[in-house]
């Protein structure tokens, strides 16, 4: 019983530390161009 409680507390502490770490050092956004394929029908002659 005591081992289970310690394990749960350690996991909660690791999750909280990870949340604080991500809050302090957020990941950089990716600078990637968005490429969308347009349907060919739009540019077809009528």
C-alpha positions in Angstrom: 0.0 0.0 0.0 2.8 2.4 0.9 4.8 1.5 -2.2 1.8 2.2 -4.4 1.2 5.6 -2.8 4.9 6.6 -3.2 4.8 5.5 -6.8 1.6 7.6 -7.5 3.2 10.6 -5.8 6.4 10.3 -7.8 4.4 10.0 -11.1 2.3 13.1 -10.2 5.4 15.0 -9.3 7.1 14.1 -12.6 3.9 15.2 -14.5 3.8 18.5 -12.6 7.5 19.1 -13.2 7.0 18.4 -17.0 4.1 20.8 -17.1 6.1 23.5 -15.4 9.1 22.9 -17.7 6.9 23.2 -20.8 5.4 26.4 -19.4 8.8 27.9 -18.8 10.3 26.8 -22.0 7.6 26.3 -24.6 8.6 24.6 -27.9 9.3 26.9 -30.9 6.6 27.0 -33.6 7.6 25.4 -36.8 8.3 27.8 -39.7 7.0 25.6 -42.5 5.0 26.8 -45.5 1.5 25.4 -45.9 1.1 23.9 -49.3 -2.4 23.1 -50.4 -3.3 21.4 -53.6 -6.1 23.2 -55.5 -8.5 21.3 -57.6 -7.7 21.3 -61.3 -11.3 22.2 -62.3 -10.9 25.7 -61.0 -8.3 26.6 -63.6 -9.8 24.6 -66.5 -11.2 26.7 -69.4 -14.9 26.9 -69.6 
